[in-house]
Amino acid sequence: MSGLSDGELVTMARGGGSGAFDELYRRYQPVVTAVAVYQTSRTVDVSDIVQETFVRAWDRLGSLLDGERFRPWVLQICRREIIDQHRRSVRRPRLDGDDELELGRLPTVTGSPEVEAEAVDLHSRVRAGMGRLSVRDATAITLAAQFGFGPSEIAEALGVSPNTAKVVLHRARRRLREQVRP
């Protein structure tokens, strides 16, 4: 099934084809997970977001008009789930164990203590800056920086035109630079 297009897999999954949706999950779970990691502060949230994203995708597969657009469609579902998860997390207290999870996500740098301290400081400032960006801006930066998405792919994921995606990405990068400055 790995040689089939997204559209073919969507058609097979709609028809009850064995393993078609599993293949879509295998293809896009890493991207959905990475987007969720960059948008949340807790590992528990990431697995919840990924799981809920694919549950919603399965439930709504019939509403996808063009199966070849599965990737931007599932990323849009992920973006909405991130927003929902954020709203839910505001209502619940932060657990003590979350500090250890955060420390475990710091970058590993080898070098002098000064270099390591600078890397940890930069990581913290970037993470905090990404957290202060809108979900749309943070998603655009994540898709471009981590996955190498171009303007047309970012446009599909955000549901905007490619020109608008260029503007969104440009402004998001500018806002992040302003947030990261010491």
LUMPATI-440614 format. One line per 2 residues: number of its first residue (from 1); their letters; for each residue x, y, z of N, C-alpha, C. Coordinates in steps of 0.05 Angstrom, whole numbers. Last residue first. Layout:
BEGIN
NUM> a> X:Y:Z:X:Y:Z:X:Y:Z ~ ...
//
This chain:
BEGIN
182> pr> 338:781:467:342:783:496:335:811:507 ~ 289:760:419:311:780:426:313:782:457
180> vq> 244:731:411:268:717:420:290:736:428 ~ 204:765:392:199:751:417:225:739:429
178> er> 225:781:343:219:801:364:216:789:391 ~ 225:732:317:250:746:322:247:767:344
176> lr> 169:724:314:186:706:331:213:719:337 ~ 154:764:279:144:765:306:161:747:324
174> rr> 182:746:233:188:772:244:179:774:273 ~ 155:698:224:184:698:230:192:724:243
172> ar> 104:718:213:108:700:236:138:700:244 ~ 113:747:166:105:761:191:109:744:215
170> hl> 126:703:132:144:726:135:138:741:162 ~ 79:671:136:105:661:145:125:684:150
168> vv> 40:706:115:37:695:142:64:686:153 ~ 61:714:63:58:736:81:56:727:110
166> ka> 56:661:44:82:675:44:82:698:64 ~ 1:654:48:19:637:64:47:650:66
164> tn> -17:689:9:-23:695:37:-5:679:56 ~ 2:661:-35:12:688:-29:7:696:0
162> ps> -29:613:-31:0:612:-29:12:640:-23 ~ -88:623:11:-74:623:-15:-44:622:-11
160> vg> -106:576:64:-103:603:52:-90:601:25 ~ -104:532:98:-129:539:84:-129:567:73
158> la> -59:512:121:-73:534:135:-100:542:122 ~ -43:473:85:-47:466:113:-63:487:128
156> ea> -39:503:38:-58:481:40:-64:474:69 ~ 3:537:52:-24:548:45:-45:527:47
154> ie> 44:502:57:35:516:81:7:527:76 ~ 49:489:3:41:468:23:32:480:49
152> sp> 63:538:-19:39:525:-28:30:503:-9 ~ 112:551:9:88:568:12:62:553:3
150> gf> 139:488:32:140:513:17:114:527:20 ~ 166:453:88:143:460:71:147:486:57
148> gf> 204:432:121:212:442:95:189:448:76 ~ 194:416:172:187:397:150:194:408:123
146> qa> 214:456:205:219:428:211:214:410:188 ~ 202:506:179:228:500:191:234:471:195
144> al> 149:503:159:171:511:142:198:502:154 ~ 119:484:203:118:470:178:141:477:159
142> ti> 133:523:241:139:495:246:140:480:219 ~ 111:570:219:140:568:224:148:539:227
140> at> 56:555:218:70:563:193:100:560:197 ~ 46:549:273:43:526:255:58:532:229
138> ad> 54:601:292:71:579:301:70:555:283 ~ 11:627:265:39:635:260:58:612:268
136> rv> -34:598:286:-29:600:257:0:606:251 ~ -31:609:340:-28:581:331:-21:581:301
134> sl> 10:666:353:-16:654:347:-11:626:337 ~ 64:665:401:53:669:374:25:657:372
132> rg> 81:647:450:66:673:449:55:680:421 ~ 108:601:438:83:600:455:67:625:454
130> mg> 152:621:412:132:605:397:106:603:412 ~ 177:644:457:168:660:435:147:646:418
128> ar> 190:598:487:171:618:498:160:636:476 ~ 225:574:449:201:560:459:180:580:470
126> vr> 264:614:447:249:606:423:223:593:430 ~ 282:615:501:270:639:488:254:633:463
124> sh> 300:563:507:279:573:524:265:597:512 ~ 341:562:468:319:543:467:295:553:483
122> ld> 375:601:490:362:606:464:338:587:461 ~ 390:575:538:376:601:539:362:606:513
120> va> 415:530:518:391:526:535:376:552:536 ~ 457:555:491:438:539:476:413:535:492
118> ea> 484:580:534:473:597:512:452:581:497 ~ 500:535:563:482:554:575:468:572:554
116> ev> 535:512:525:511:497:534:491:517:546 ~ 574:551:524:559:544:499:533:530:506
114> ep> 591:549:577:580:574:567:563:569:542 ~ 612:498:583:588:505:598:575:530:587
112> sg> 631:476:516:637:488:542:611:494:556 ~ 599:418:489:617:441:488:621:452:516
110> tv> 540:395:461:566:388:473:585:412:469 ~ 473:395:476:494:409:464:520:400:477
108> tp> 408:378:468:433:368:477:455:381:462 ~ 351:418:488:370:409:468:395:398:481
106> lr> 299:393:531:320:413:525:339:401:504 ~ 263:356:547:261:365:520:281:386:513
104> gl> 270:346:601:278:325:582:277:334:553 ~ 245:390:623:274:388:624:285:368:604
102> el> 192:376:614:203:399:601:233:398:600 ~ 187:332:649:182:328:620:195:352:604
100> ed> 196:356:698:216:337:688:212:332:658 ~ 150:387:700:176:400:700:197:382:689
98> dg> 108:352:705:112:365:680:139:379:678 ~ 100:333:756:117:317:738:123:331:712
96> dl> 62:368:778:90:370:786:108:356:767 ~ 14:395:731:23:374:750:53:377:755
94> rp> -28:451:727:-3:439:718:6:419:739 ~ -100:447:727:-74:455:739:-51:439:727
92> rr> -143:466:672:-133:446:692:-106:454:702 ~ -157:505:636:-176:500:658:-165:480:679
90> vs> -119:504:598:-121:528:614:-138:524:639 ~ -130:457:572:-108:457:591:-108:482:608
88> rr> -173:470:538:-177:451:560:-155:453:581 ~ -146:504:502:-169:514:518:-174:496:542
86> hq> -110:467:481:-101:491:496:-123:502:513 ~ -145:433:454:-128:423:476:-118:446:493
84> di> -164:468:414:-182:456:434:-167:446:458 ~ -116:478:387:-131:500:399:-150:489:420
82> ie> -105:425:370:-86:440:387:-100:463:402 ~ -148:416:337:-146:401:361:-126:414:381
80> rr> -135:451:295:-160:456:311:-159:441:337 ~ -89:426:277:-88:454:286:-112:460:303
78> ci> -110:376:260:-90:378:282:-89:406:294 ~ -140:393:217:-154:380:240:-135:381:264
76> ql> -98:410:185:-119:429:194:-134:418:218 ~ -73:362:176:-59:382:191:-78:404:201
74> vw> -112:337:145:-106:326:171:-90:346:188 ~ -109:372:99:-134:368:114:-129:357:142
72> pr> -58:366:80:-66:391:91:-91:389:107 ~ -63:307:68:-43:318:86:-51:346:97
70> fr> -106:301:31:-107:289:58:-88:303:77 ~ -114:314:-21:-108:336:-2:-110:326:27
68> eg> -130:272:-49:-102:279:-53:-94:302:-33 ~ -185:270:-40:-168:252:-25:-138:259:-27
66> dl> -228:320:-36:-206:312:-53:-186:296:-37 ~ -266:324:5:-274:325:-23:-253:314:-42
64> ls> -282:295:64:-258:304:49:-265:302:19 ~ -324:272:89:-327:300:83:-303:311:66
62> gl> -309:220:102:-329:224:81:-332:253:73 ~ -277:227:147:-264:221:121:-283:225:98
60> rd> -290:237:199:-298:257:178:-287:251:151 ~ -269:196:229:-298:202:231:-307:219:208
58> wa> -215:201:216:-229:177:209:-259:182:208 ~ -204:251:239:-200:247:210:-216:222:201
56> rv> -214:241:293:-231:260:278:-229:256:248 ~ -172:205:301:-200:196:306:-219:215:291
54> ft> -129:238:290:-134:216:272:-162:204:277 ~ -134:275:333:-132:284:305:-140:262:286
52> eq> -131:243:378:-156:256:372:-157:266:343 ~ -76:228:375:-97:208:375:-124:221:366
50> vi> -51:278:377:-46:260:354:-69:240:352 ~ -68:296:427:-74:312:403:-72:294:379
48> ds> -48:258:462:-77:263:461:-84:277:435 ~ 7:264:454:-6:239:447:-36:242:445
46> vd> 12:318:472:19:310:445:5:284:437 ~ -2:318:526:-19:332:507:-13:323:478
44> vt> 42:291:547:15:279:549:-3:292:529 ~ 83:328:541:83:304:525:56:291:525
42> rs> 69:397:540:69:372:555:67:349:536 ~ 63:442:511:85:442:530:87:416:545
40> tq> 52:449:439:44:443:466:68:442:485 ~ 72:458:389:50:475:398:42:470:427
38> yv> 111:421:377:118:449:376:96:467:387 ~ 80:374:380:102:378:399:109:408:400
36> av> 46:380:336:35:380:363:56:385:384 ~ 82:374:294:67:399:297:56:401:325
34> at> 99:321:305:118:343:306:104:370:309 ~ 51:292:297:64:292:323:83:316:326
32> vv> 42:302:242:22:311:262:35:312:290 ~ 88:276:222:84:304:218:64:316:238
30> pq> 80:222:240:104:237:248:100:267:244 ~ 29:209:215:31:211:244:57:226:253
28> yr> 29:202:160:26:229:171:27:231:201 ~ 38:147:147:51:169:132:51:195:147
26> ry> 7:119:184:37:115:183:51:138:169 ~ -44:137:167:-34:143:194:-4:140:194
24> le> -46:114:116:-47:143:119:-37:152:146 ~ -45:60:133:-23:71:117:-23:101:118
22> df> -94:57:159:-70:52:174:-45:63:159 ~ -129:64:117:-126:86:136:-101:82:153
20> ag> -119:14:93:-115:39:78:-112:62:97 ~ -131:-34:119:-105:-23:122:-100:4:108
18> sg> -182:-54:77:-166:-62:100:-138:-49:99 ~ -232:-10:57:-207:-25:50:-189:-30:74
16> gg> -279:17:61:-274:-5:81:-249:-21:74 ~ -284:59:28:-298:35:20:-292:11:39
14> ra> -251:95:52:-279:101:52:-295:76:45 ~ -202:71:40:-211:73:68:-240:78:70
12> mt> -200:78:-16:-201:51:-5:-211:51:24 ~ -198:135:-17:-220:120:-31:-222:92:-20
10> vl> -149:142:10:-174:153:20:-198:139:9 ~ -114:117:-26:-117:106:1:-143:117:14
8> eg> -118:150:-70:-125:122:-73:-130:110:-45 ~ -99:198:-48:-126:196:-58:-136:168:-61
6> ds> -46:186:-36:-64:192:-14:-93:189:-24 ~ -25:130:-77:-27:158:-71:-47:162:-48
4> lg> 14:71:-61:-10:84:-70:-10:113:-62 ~ 58:46:-40:61:58:-67:36:73:-76
2> sm> 42:23:6:59:46:9:63:60:-18 ~ 16:-24:0:0:0:0:17:25:0
//
